[in-house]
């Protein structure tokens, strides 16, 4: 899943844990990808491309046993939760960060080719539903709808809506060869793929964090809630009080 929709996941988590700062939540939902970026630059994980890149199906996450293995990601999520909730007694933060880290691999399993190992060094089977390869335009629709659902649940403003929508549509040329785009320049330059992903991560995290401050509006109180906790009356009392003029 692309960067803008991973960032949108932070809106769901922020909605559930409203008192938690959005900054650690945003970092948690992209912690896996940030690890992937660092490991690619260090040469410990590898990305490859086809000789001609027409769509996202021509980009291959050939070797990523550490950043994107199921056991590594869920282990990191569990460790973060344990340190923050059990160690530091920050239960809301621990659960928000743990969910954020785990959410990344869950979303990637929906769209990736079978390139996600169960644990570092594991061979077959590798996981991934392969939506990018089998039906890239359908993958774009799924990602856009997911981002919009996150925005709607968060009750974000127009700025966030524009970010989610345009952030997805900006990747259109990666999902269909019929739309030319700069991805052709990525052929034979896997490190450029890593750099492009890094830029997308940083931009979407920054903009989501800034625009989320203007969103997250409270839902209207239900009739049952108003009856159970009526608002205090502003009318002045007429008993036992004399209005002094």
Buried (B, 14 or more C-beta within 10 A) or exposed (E): BBBBBBBBBBBBBBBBBEEBEBEBBBBBBBBBBBBBBBBBEEEEBBBEBBEEBBBBBBBBBEBBBBBBBBEBBBEBBEEBBEBBBEEEEBEBBBBBBBBBBBBBBBBBBBBBBBBBBBEEEBEEEBBBBBBBBEBBEEBBEBBBEBBBBBBEEBBBBEBBBBBBBEBBEEBEBBBBBEEEBEBEEBBEBBEBBBBBBBEBBBBBBEBBBEBBEEBBEEEEEEEEEEEEEEEEEEEEEEEEEEEEE
